[in-house]
Amino acid sequence: MKLLLQASLFLILGGLAAWIIDRDAGYAFLAWGNWSLETSLAMLVVIAVAALGLLYYLLRFLLGLFQLPGRLGAWRERRRRERVRQHLIRGLLEFAEGHWDRAERLLTRDAELSDTPLLNYLAAARAAQRQGAHDRRDAYIRLAHRHMPTADVAVGLTQAELQLAHQQFEQALATLKHLREAAPRHTHVLRLLASLYEQLGDWEQLRQLLPELRKAKTASPAELDALEHRVWRALLETAADAMEPSRLDTVWQKMPRALQQAPDMQVAHARLLHQRQRDGEAEALLRALLKKHWQEEAVALYGLLDLADPAAALTRAEAWLPGRELDPVLLLTLGRLSLRDRLWGKARSYLEAAIANGAGLPARRELGRLLDALGEEQAAARVYREAVLEPDAGPLVPLPEQIPRGNPGHADSPEPRLPDFQEALPEG
């Protein structure tokens, strides 16, 4: 379009000039020393225009020669940038396809010439990590930081993620603590730090981090609630294992009230009290819980408590029976409490009812022990046999309906002798 406009303008001007010359070509006389020129004015104008045109193109040619080195350098720079860009793209593609060694070579080949050396070196560090070359990985991380010191968080996060992937927990912890000082509210830093504390089992540090995790909204409220639940439950278990008996009470008192009211947390607390032979406190906790929430786990634990007054515990548990006469967990608990109260007939009835309603392996074990103690060996053996065949006892190899006695390949082979149970017991 531009060339067409220029051609149209030249045609118009040329036509105008031809019209003027046709009417009057004019006269021009030039003299300089002994030299003179006599011609028409139109011819003089044509000569002047041609001279100016030649001068213009001569100057452009000379200027082009002068600028040639710069243009050649710019062309080489464009070629170099294109080559570096292609290496970066190809390296990322190789990384995506799982060719870690080729990706590393391509990403580092022209990284020093790249406009984005940070991306090259961070991607190369990940490729080296996949190959198990942790020394090269750390070297690429240092090069990335050297080329862009202002990207400390991005480089540090990459380093921490790679250290966590290789289970270098101490190094990852140092890196994340440094990042937390540089960016105290960075969401991903806090998320990685929380994950690391959970892997290390450092529940106290994770507990202290929880308010910041909520403030930074590192996860959904439901996920953070579940994390807080795990943290306090782990703190309880850690306290129960401590040598100091009061440690469990201290942790329970520090726990937020909303968590103290959670049924599963109360059951966990009662189980830990039971493990420390504080069954009276566990019984009071479970009894208060079961007044508000019926929970099978709490009922099952109630039957395992060693209480000073088993008769009172049995009476309280039997008060839960109306409306739950077919509850296998409650029936098993009543059977166990009856055993503690030495009510053998009642215990047998409850345990048989529990088995009939699907209590399974635990009830069969309790009933088998009771029948064995009562001297009913055949009945106990039958219950034990049923316990072995319970699905909860684990899978069994299928057997044919009839197993031939002796070696099937030899008709006169004697019947195999099973080892005597007493002989199989170790001495001492």
C-alpha positions as CSV (number, residue, x, y, z in Angstrom):
1,M,0.0,0.0,0.0
2,K,2.8,2.4,0.8
3,L,4.6,1.6,-2.5
4,L,1.4,2.2,-4.4
5,L,0.9,5.6,-2.7
6,Q,4.5,6.6,-3.5
7,A,4.1,5.5,-7.2
8,S,0.8,7.5,-7.4
9,L,2.5,10.6,-6.0
10,F,5.4,10.3,-8.4
11,L,3.0,10.0,-11.3
12,I,1.0,13.0,-10.2
13,L,4.1,15.1,-9.7
14,G,5.6,13.9,-13.0
15,G,2.4,14.7,-14.9
16,L,2.3,18.2,-13.3
17,A,5.9,18.8,-14.2
18,A,5.3,17.6,-17.8
19,W,2.3,20.0,-18.1
20,I,4.4,22.9,-16.8
21,I,7.3,22.1,-19.2
22,D,5.0,21.8,-22.1
23,R,3.7,25.3,-21.5
24,D,7.1,26.9,-20.9
25,A,10.4,25.0,-20.5
26,G,12.1,28.1,-19.3
27,Y,15.8,29.1,-19.7
28,A,18.7,28.7,-17.4
29,F,22.3,29.9,-17.7
30,L,25.0,29.0,-15.2
31,A,28.6,30.3,-15.2
32,W,31.5,29.6,-12.9
33,G,34.9,30.9,-14.0
34,N,35.6,29.7,-17.5
35,W,32.9,27.2,-17.2
36,S,29.3,27.9,-18.3
37,L,26.1,25.9,-18.8
38,E,23.2,27.0,-20.9
39,T,20.0,24.8,-20.8
40,S,16.3,24.9,-20.2
41,L,15.1,25.3,-16.7
42,A,13.2,22.0,-16.8
43,M,16.4,20.1,-17.7
44,L,18.2,21.8,-14.9
45,V,15.6,20.8,-12.5
46,V,15.8,17.2,-13.7
47,I,19.6,17.2,-13.4
48,A,19.4,18.6,-9.9
49,V,16.9,16.0,-8.8
50,A,18.9,13.2,-10.3
51,A,22.1,14.5,-8.6
52,L,20.3,14.7,-5.2
53,G,19.0,11.2,-5.6
54,L,22.4,9.8,-6.4
55,L,23.9,11.6,-3.4
56,Y,21.1,10.3,-1.2
57,Y,21.7,6.6,-2.2
58,L,25.5,7.1,-2.0
59,L,25.2,8.3,1.5
60,R,22.9,5.5,2.5
61,F,25.4,3.0,1.0
62,L,28.2,4.5,3.0
63,L,26.2,4.6,6.2
64,G,25.2,0.9,5.6
65,L,28.9,0.0,5.2
66,F,29.6,1.9,8.5
67,Q,26.8,0.1,10.3
68,L,27.5,-3.4,8.9
69,P,29.6,-4.7,11.9
70,G,26.8,-3.6,14.3
71,R,24.1,-5.2,12.2
72,L,26.1,-8.4,11.9
73,G,26.5,-8.5,15.6
74,A,22.8,-8.0,16.1
75,W,22.1,-10.8,13.7
76,R,24.5,-13.1,15.6
77,E,22.8,-12.1,18.9
78,R,19.4,-13.0,17.5
79,R,20.7,-16.3,16.4
80,R,22.3,-16.9,19.8
81,R,19.1,-16.1,21.7
82,E,17.1,-18.3,19.4
83,R,19.5,-21.2,20.0
84,V,19.4,-20.7,23.7
85,R,15.6,-20.5,23.7
86,Q,15.5,-23.7,21.6
87,H,17.8,-25.5,24.1
88,L,15.6,-24.4,27.0
89,I,12.4,-25.7,25.2
90,R,14.0,-28.9,24.2
91,G,15.4,-29.4,27.7
92,L,12.0,-28.9,29.3
93,L,10.5,-31.4,26.8
94,E,13.1,-34.0,27.6
95,F,12.5,-33.5,31.3
96,A,8.7,-33.9,30.8
97,E,9.4,-37.2,28.8
98,G,11.7,-38.5,31.6
99,H,15.0,-38.2,29.8
100,W,16.8,-36.7,32.8
101,D,20.4,-36.9,31.4
102,R,19.5,-35.3,28.1
103,A,17.4,-32.6,29.8
104,E,20.3,-31.7,32.1
105,R,22.7,-31.3,29.2
106,L,20.4,-29.2,27.2
107,L,19.4,-27.0,30.1
108,T,23.0,-26.2,31.1
109,R,24.5,-26.0,27.6
110,D,23.8,-22.3,27.2
111,A,22.5,-21.4,30.6
112,E,25.1,-18.7,31.1
113,L,23.9,-17.0,27.8
114,S,20.3,-17.3,28.6
115,D,18.0,-14.4,29.4
116,T,16.5,-16.6,32.2
117,P,19.4,-18.5,33.7
118,L,17.3,-19.0,36.9
119,L,14.9,-21.2,35.0
120,N,17.6,-23.2,33.3
121,Y,19.5,-24.0,36.5
122,L,16.4,-24.7,38.6
123,A,15.1,-27.2,36.0
124,A,18.6,-28.7,35.7
125,A,18.7,-29.1,39.4
126,R,15.4,-31.1,39.3
127,A,16.8,-33.2,36.4
128,A,20.0,-33.9,38.4
129,Q,17.8,-34.9,41.4
130,R,16.0,-37.5,39.4
131,Q,19.4,-39.0,38.5
132,G,20.5,-39.1,42.1
133,A,23.3,-36.6,41.4
134,H,22.8,-34.5,44.5
135,D,26.2,-32.8,44.3
136,R,25.3,-31.4,40.8
137,R,21.8,-30.6,42.1
138,D,23.3,-28.4,44.8
139,A,25.7,-26.8,42.4
140,Y,22.9,-25.8,40.0
141,I,21.0,-24.3,43.0
142,R,24.0,-22.2,43.9
143,L,24.4,-21.0,40.3
144,A,20.7,-20.1,40.2
145,H,21.0,-18.0,43.3
146,R,24.2,-16.4,42.0
147,H,22.5,-15.3,38.8
148,M,19.4,-13.9,40.6
149,P,20.0,-13.2,44.3
150,T,16.6,-11.5,44.5
151,A,14.8,-14.8,43.8
152,D,15.9,-16.2,47.1
153,V,12.4,-17.6,47.9
154,A,12.0,-19.3,44.5
155,V,15.5,-20.9,44.7
156,G,15.1,-21.9,48.3
157,L,11.7,-23.5,47.7
158,T,13.1,-25.6,44.9
159,Q,16.0,-26.6,47.1
160,A,13.7,-27.5,50.0
161,E,11.4,-29.6,47.7
162,L,14.3,-31.5,46.3
163,Q,15.8,-32.1,49.8
164,L,12.4,-33.4,51.0
165,A,12.1,-35.7,48.0
166,H,15.5,-37.2,48.9
167,Q,14.6,-37.3,52.6
168,Q,17.4,-34.9,53.6
169,F,15.2,-33.7,56.5
170,E,17.9,-31.8,58.4
171,Q,19.0,-29.9,55.3
172,A,15.4,-29.2,54.3
173,L,14.6,-27.9,57.8
174,A,17.5,-25.5,57.7
175,T,16.4,-24.3,54.3
176,L,12.8,-23.8,55.3
177,K,13.7,-22.0,58.5
178,H,15.8,-19.6,56.4
179,L,12.9,-19.1,54.0
180,R,10.5,-18.5,56.9
181,E,12.7,-15.7,58.1
182,A,12.8,-14.2,54.6
183,A,9.1,-14.7,53.9
184,P,7.3,-15.3,57.2
185,R,3.8,-15.5,55.6
186,H,4.7,-17.4,52.4
187,T,2.0,-20.0,52.0
188,H,4.1,-22.7,50.3
189,V,6.9,-22.3,52.8
190,L,4.5,-22.8,55.7
191,R,2.9,-25.8,54.0
192,L,6.3,-27.5,53.4
193,L,7.4,-26.7,56.9
194,A,4.2,-28.3,58.3
195,S,4.7,-31.4,56.2
196,L,8.3,-31.7,57.3
197,Y,7.4,-31.4,61.0
198,E,4.8,-34.1,60.5
199,Q,7.3,-36.4,58.8
200,L,9.8,-35.8,61.6
201,G,7.2,-36.4,64.3
202,D,8.0,-33.0,65.8
203,W,4.4,-32.5,67.0
204,E,5.2,-29.6,69.4
205,Q,6.7,-27.5,66.7
206,L,3.8,-28.3,64.4
207,R,1.4,-27.3,67.2
208,Q,3.1,-23.9,67.5
209,L,2.9,-23.5,63.7
210,L,-0.9,-24.2,63.5
211,P,-2.0,-20.6,64.1
212,E,0.2,-19.3,61.3
213,L,-1.1,-22.1,59.0
214,R,-4.7,-21.0,59.6
215,K,-3.8,-17.3,59.2
216,A,-2.1,-17.9,55.9
217,K,-4.9,-20.2,54.8
218,T,-2.5,-22.9,53.7
219,A,-5.3,-25.4,53.4
220,S,-9.1,-25.7,53.7
221,P,-10.5,-25.3,57.2
222,A,-11.5,-29.0,57.2
223,E,-8.0,-30.1,56.4
224,L,-6.5,-27.8,59.0
225,D,-9.0,-29.2,61.6
226,A,-7.9,-32.7,60.7
227,L,-4.2,-31.7,61.0
228,E,-4.9,-30.2,64.4
229,H,-6.7,-33.4,65.5
230,R,-3.7,-35.5,64.4
231,V,-1.2,-33.2,66.2
232,W,-3.0,-33.3,69.6
233,R,-3.6,-37.0,69.4
234,A,0.1,-37.5,68.7
235,L,1.0,-35.2,71.6
236,L,-1.2,-37.3,73.9
237,E,0.4,-40.5,72.8
238,T,3.9,-39.0,73.2
239,A,3.0,-37.8,76.7
240,A,1.7,-41.2,77.6
241,D,5.0,-42.7,76.7
242,A,6.9,-40.2,78.8
243,M,8.5,-41.2,82.1
244,E,6.7,-38.3,83.9
245,P,3.2,-39.5,84.8
246,S,1.7,-36.0,84.9
247,R,2.8,-35.3,81.4
248,L,-0.4,-36.8,79.9
249,D,-2.6,-34.6,82.2
250,T,-0.6,-31.5,81.2
251,V,-1.1,-32.1,77.5
252,W,-4.8,-32.8,78.0
253,Q,-5.3,-29.6,79.9
254,K,-3.6,-27.6,77.2
255,M,-5.8,-29.1,74.5
256,P,-8.4,-26.7,73.1
257,R,-11.8,-27.4,74.6
258,A,-13.4,-28.2,71.3
259,L,-11.0,-31.0,70.8
260,Q,-11.5,-32.2,74.4
261,Q,-15.2,-32.6,73.6
262,A,-14.5,-34.7,70.4
263,P,-15.7,-38.3,71.0
264,D,-12.8,-39.9,69.3
265,M,-10.3,-37.7,71.2
266,Q,-12.0,-38.7,74.5
267,V,-11.7,-42.4,73.6
268,A,-8.1,-41.9,72.7
269,H,-7.4,-40.3,76.0
270,A,-9.3,-43.0,77.9
271,R,-7.2,-45.7,76.1
272,L,-4.0,-44.0,77.1
273,L,-5.2,-43.8,80.7
274,H,-5.9,-47.5,80.5
275,Q,-2.4,-48.2,79.2
276,R,-1.0,-46.4,82.2
277,Q,-3.2,-48.4,84.6
278,R,-5.4,-45.4,85.4
279,D,-8.6,-47.4,84.6
280,G,-10.8,-45.6,87.2
281,E,-10.2,-42.2,85.4
282,A,-10.7,-43.9,82.0
283,E,-14.0,-45.4,83.2
284,A,-15.3,-42.0,84.4
285,L,-14.4,-40.4,81.1
286,L,-16.0,-43.2,79.0
287,R,-19.1,-43.1,81.1
288,A,-19.5,-39.4,80.7
289,L,-19.0,-39.8,76.9
290,L,-21.5,-42.6,76.5
291,K,-24.2,-40.5,78.2
292,K,-23.9,-38.0,75.3
293,H,-22.7,-40.1,72.4
294,W,-23.0,-43.8,71.8
295,Q,-19.7,-44.9,70.3
296,E,-18.8,-48.5,69.8
297,E,-15.1,-47.9,70.3
298,A,-15.8,-46.5,73.7
299,V,-18.1,-49.4,74.6
300,A,-15.4,-51.9,73.5
301,L,-12.8,-50.1,75.6
302,Y,-15.1,-50.1,78.6
303,G,-15.1,-53.9,78.7
304,L,-11.3,-54.0,78.9
305,L,-10.9,-51.8,82.0
306,D,-9.6,-53.4,85.2
307,L,-11.9,-51.7,87.8
308,A,-11.9,-52.1,91.5
309,D,-15.7,-52.7,91.5
310,P,-16.5,-54.8,88.4
311,A,-20.0,-55.5,89.7
312,A,-20.9,-51.7,89.6
313,A,-19.4,-51.4,86.2
314,L,-21.4,-54.4,85.0
315,T,-24.6,-52.8,86.4
316,R,-23.9,-49.5,84.7
317,A,-23.2,-51.3,81.4
318,E,-26.4,-53.4,81.6
319,A,-28.3,-50.1,81.9
320,W,-27.3,-49.5,78.3
321,L,-28.8,-52.8,77.1
322,P,-32.5,-51.7,76.5
323,G,-32.9,-51.1,72.8
324,R,-29.5,-52.5,72.1
325,E,-30.1,-56.2,72.9
326,L,-28.5,-57.3,69.6
327,D,-25.5,-55.0,69.7
328,P,-22.5,-57.3,69.4
329,V,-20.0,-54.8,70.8
330,L,-22.1,-54.2,73.9
331,L,-22.8,-57.9,74.4
332,L,-19.0,-58.6,74.2
333,T,-18.4,-55.8,76.8
334,L,-21.0,-57.3,79.1
335,G,-19.5,-60.7,78.7
336,R,-16.0,-59.4,79.6
337,L,-17.4,-57.4,82.6
338,S,-19.2,-60.6,83.8
339,L,-15.9,-62.5,83.6
340,R,-14.2,-59.9,85.8
341,D,-17.1,-60.2,88.2
342,R,-16.7,-64.0,88.1
343,L,-20.3,-64.6,86.9
344,W,-19.4,-67.5,84.6
345,G,-22.9,-68.4,83.5
346,K,-23.8,-64.8,82.7
347,A,-20.5,-64.3,80.9
348,R,-21.1,-67.4,78.8
349,S,-24.6,-66.2,77.9
350,Y,-23.4,-62.8,76.9
351,L,-20.5,-64.1,74.9
352,E,-22.6,-66.6,73.0
353,A,-25.1,-63.9,72.2
354,A,-22.3,-61.7,71.0
355,I,-21.1,-64.4,68.7
356,A,-24.6,-65.1,67.4
357,N,-24.9,-61.4,66.5
358,G,-21.5,-61.2,64.7
359,A,-19.0,-60.2,67.4
360,G,-16.5,-62.5,65.7
361,L,-13.0,-63.4,66.7
362,P,-12.7,-61.4,70.0
363,A,-15.8,-63.0,71.4
364,R,-14.8,-66.5,70.4
365,R,-11.5,-66.1,72.1
366,E,-13.1,-65.0,75.3
367,L,-15.6,-67.8,75.2
368,G,-13.0,-70.4,74.4
369,R,-10.9,-69.3,77.3
370,L,-13.9,-69.5,79.6
371,L,-15.0,-73.0,78.5
372,D,-11.4,-74.2,78.8
373,A,-11.2,-72.9,82.3
374,L,-14.5,-74.5,83.1
375,G,-13.1,-77.9,82.0
376,E,-15.3,-78.2,78.9
377,E,-12.4,-79.1,76.6
378,Q,-14.6,-80.3,73.6
379,A,-16.7,-77.2,73.6
380,A,-13.6,-75.0,74.0
381,A,-12.0,-76.8,71.1
382,R,-15.0,-76.3,68.9
383,V,-15.0,-72.5,69.7
384,Y,-11.3,-72.3,69.0
385,R,-11.8,-74.1,65.7
386,E,-14.4,-71.6,64.8
387,A,-12.1,-68.8,65.8
388,V,-9.4,-70.1,63.5
389,L,-11.9,-70.2,60.6
390,E,-13.1,-66.6,61.3
391,P,-12.4,-64.2,58.4
392,D,-10.9,-61.8,60.9
393,A,-8.2,-64.3,61.8
394,G,-6.6,-63.9,58.4
395,P,-6.7,-65.8,55.1
396,L,-6.1,-69.5,54.9
397,V,-4.8,-71.7,52.1
398,P,-7.8,-73.8,50.7
399,L,-7.7,-77.5,51.4
400,P,-9.4,-80.3,49.5
401,E,-12.5,-81.9,51.0
402,Q,-10.6,-85.1,51.8
403,I,-6.9,-85.4,52.6
404,P,-5.4,-88.9,52.2
405,R,-3.5,-90.1,55.2
406,G,0.2,-90.6,54.7
407,N,2.1,-89.9,51.5
408,P,-0.3,-90.3,48.5
409,G,2.5,-91.8,46.5
410,H,3.0,-94.7,48.9
411,A,0.0,-96.7,50.1
412,D,1.9,-98.2,53.0
413,S,3.2,-94.9,54.4
414,P,2.5,-94.5,58.1
415,E,0.1,-91.8,59.3
416,P,2.1,-88.6,59.9
417,R,2.8,-87.9,63.5
418,L,2.0,-84.4,64.6
419,P,4.4,-82.9,67.2
420,D,3.2,-82.9,70.7
421,F,2.2,-79.5,71.9
422,Q,4.2,-79.7,75.1
423,E,7.3,-80.9,73.3
424,A,7.1,-77.9,71.0
425,L,7.2,-75.5,73.8
426,P,10.6,-73.9,74.5
427,E,12.2,-74.6,77.9
428,G,12.3,-72.0,80.5
